[in-house]
Amino acid sequence: MNKVLYAVRKTTKFKPDNLAEELDITVDEYLKLEAGERQVDTAMAERLGKIFDLEPELFFNDMPQLVNHNTGAQSHGNIINSPENYTDCHYGVPIEKYEKVLKERDALEYSSKKK
């Protein structure tokens, strides 16, 4: 799932059909982008950035993460938290802006679970 695209759309109260129309694509194509079944390419990221007044880089699927491929007895294969996967910028976007979008997404998920 493209969590950033989902969170931004929900925060701005766009409906999938309205956003698809703005992007000049079908609703099915848009839903595939949001579901992560179709990658956001550079041109699409630029169009999304203009619509939402955000840096296009935010719309590329989630942040790449380092994965622990250690297969030893004590290994869990979890994400390695290190300075390399948490920096001041994410694809050139200030981390504060990225964190704001993620907090809004989390708030949406929390409020939908309470219902």
GIBEL-V269382 format. One record per residue. N is the residue number from 1. RES is the residue in three letters. SS is DSSP state (a for helix, b for strand, c for the rest). PHI is phi in radians with two decimals (* if undefined). PSI is psi in degrees with one decimal (none if undefined). Layout:
[[N | RES | SS | PHI | PSI] [N | RES | SS | PHI | PSI]]
This chain:
[[1 | MET | c | * | 137.3] [2 | ASN | c | -1.49 | 89.4] [3 | LYS | a | -1.12 | -33.1] [4 | VAL | a | -1.17 | -47.6] [5 | LEU | a | -1.06 | -44.2] [6 | TYR | a | -1.06 | -49.2] [7 | ALA | a | -1.10 | -42.2] [8 | VAL | a | -1.16 | -42.7] [9 | ARG | a | -1.10 | -46.2] [10 | LYS | a | -1.13 | -40.1] [11 | THR | a | -1.12 | -36.6] [12 | THR | c | -1.57 | 2.3] [13 | LYS | c | 1.14 | 21.7] [14 | PHE | c | -1.26 | 144.0] [15 | LYS | c | -1.68 | 151.0] [16 | PRO | a | -0.94 | -39.5] [17 | ASP | a | -1.20 | -35.4] [18 | ASN | a | -1.17 | -42.4] [19 | LEU | a | -1.19 | -39.6] [20 | ALA | a | -1.04 | -42.0] [21 | GLU | a | -1.11 | -43.1] [22 | GLU | a | -1.06 | -36.4] [23 | LEU | a | -1.49 | -7.4] [24 | ASP | c | 1.07 | 44.6] [25 | ILE | c | -2.33 | 169.4] [26 | THR | c | -1.33 | 160.3] [27 | VAL | a | -1.06 | -40.6] [28 | ASP | a | -1.04 | -43.2] [29 | GLU | a | -1.11 | -41.5] [30 | TYR | a | -1.10 | -47.3] [31 | LEU | a | -1.05 | -33.9] [32 | LYS | a | -1.16 | -37.0] [33 | LEU | a | -1.09 | -48.0] [34 | GLU | a | -1.16 | -36.6] [35 | ALA | a | -1.32 | -11.0] [36 | GLY | c | 1.46 | 8.5] [37 | GLU | c | -1.38 | -16.6] [38 | ARG | c | -2.34 | 131.7] [39 | GLN | c | -1.30 | 144.1] [40 | VAL | c | -1.38 | 118.1] [41 | ASP | c | -1.57 | 177.5] [42 | THR | a | -1.05 | -45.3] [43 | ALA | a | -1.10 | -42.0] [44 | MET | a | -1.17 | -40.8] [45 | ALA | a | -1.07 | -39.1] [46 | GLU | a | -1.14 | -41.7] [47 | ARG | a | -1.15 | -42.3] [48 | LEU | a | -1.10 | -40.9] [49 | GLY | a | -1.05 | -39.7] [50 | LYS | a | -1.19 | -42.1] [51 | ILE | a | -1.10 | -44.8] [52 | PHE | a | -1.69 | -1.4] [53 | ASP | c | 0.98 | 48.7] [54 | LEU | c | -2.28 | 162.6] [55 | GLU | c | -1.13 | 131.7] [56 | PRO | a | -0.98 | -31.0] [57 | GLU | a | -1.07 | -23.1] [58 | LEU | a | -1.07 | -26.8] [59 | PHE | a | -1.56 | -4.5] [60 | PHE | c | -1.21 | 145.8] [61 | ASN | c | -0.89 | 162.6] [62 | ASP | c | -0.67 | 160.1] [63 | MET | c | -0.97 | 137.9] [64 | PRO | c | -1.17 | 146.9] [65 | GLN | c | -2.24 | 151.1] [66 | LEU | c | -1.40 | 136.0] [67 | VAL | b | -2.02 | 135.4] [68 | ASN | c | -1.42 | 110.3] [69 | HIS | c | -1.67 | 15.1] [70 | ASN | c | -1.12 | 127.2] [71 | THR | c | -1.90 | 18.5] [72 | GLY | c | -1.17 | 171.2] [73 | ALA | c | -1.02 | -33.8] [74 | GLN | c | -1.65 | 8.3] [75 | SER | c | -1.43 | 141.9] [76 | HIS | c | -2.05 | -4.5] [77 | GLY | c | 1.11 | 28.7] [78 | ASN | c | -1.48 | 171.8] [79 | ILE | b | -1.14 | 138.2] [80 | ILE | c | -1.58 | 118.3] [81 | ASN | c | -1.51 | 117.3] [82 | SER | c | -2.62 | 167.6] [83 | PRO | a | -1.04 | -23.7] [84 | GLU | a | -1.23 | -26.1] [85 | ASN | a | -1.89 | 13.3] [86 | TYR | c | -2.53 | 102.2] [87 | THR | c | -2.18 | -176.6] [88 | ASP | c | -1.27 | -16.8] [89 | CYS | b | -2.39 | 151.3] [90 | HIS | b | -2.18 | 110.2] [91 | TYR | c | 0.92 | 36.8] [92 | GLY | c | 1.46 | 0.2] [93 | VAL | b | -1.69 | 130.1] [94 | PRO | b | -0.95 | 136.0] [95 | ILE | a | -1.04 | -29.9] [96 | GLU | a | -1.08 | -40.0] [97 | LYS | a | -1.20 | -40.7] [98 | TYR | a | -1.13 | -43.1] [99 | GLU | a | -1.12 | -36.1] [100 | LYS | a | -1.06 | -45.3] [101 | VAL | a | -1.10 | -42.0] [102 | LEU | a | -1.16 | -38.0] [103 | LYS | a | -1.13 | -41.4] [104 | GLU | a | -1.10 | -40.0] [105 | ARG | a | -1.09 | -46.2] [106 | ASP | a | -1.08 | -39.7] [107 | ALA | a | -1.11 | -39.7] [108 | LEU | a | -1.12 | -44.8] [109 | GLU | a | -1.11 | -40.2] [110 | TYR | a | -1.14 | -44.7] [111 | SER | a | -1.19 | -32.8] [112 | SER | a | -1.28 | -27.6] [113 | LYS | a | -1.31 | -27.8] [114 | LYS | a | -1.26 | -21.4] [115 | LYS | c | -1.31 | none]]
